[in-house]
Amino acid sequence: MLRKRSITLAGHATSLALEADFWRELDAAAEAEGAPLARLIARIDEERAQNDPEAPLSSACRVWVLRRVQSRGQA
């Protein structure tokens, strides 16, 4: 089930809908970095804009989480 959350990116309010598992991983990553969740998502958004500007932000977040989880499994 999707959970929608509102965040501010580059001064603009936006909402992002992700499954709870993805939100948990994003929250944990932001906490591990000692940064607000919005800052982490802004960084993901910047990478998305550089690499695949047509991709939805929600997809970019899911791919980011997938790569994070995969990298933990290889460590």
C-alpha positions, 0 to 999 in steps of 0.5 A: 500500500502506498503512503503519501508524504509531503516534502519541500524540494528546492522551495516547492512543496511536493508529495511523494507516494511510496510503499512503507518499506521504501519509506523505512529505508529512506528514513533510516538512511537519512538518520544514518547520515544525520540529515533531514529526509528532505535533504536526502530526497533532494539529493536523489532528485538531483541525481535523477535530474542528471541521469534520467530527468524523465524518470519519476521521483518515486521511481528514482527513490525506489532505485536508490533504496534498491541500490543501497540494500544491494550494497549492504548485502555485498559488504 
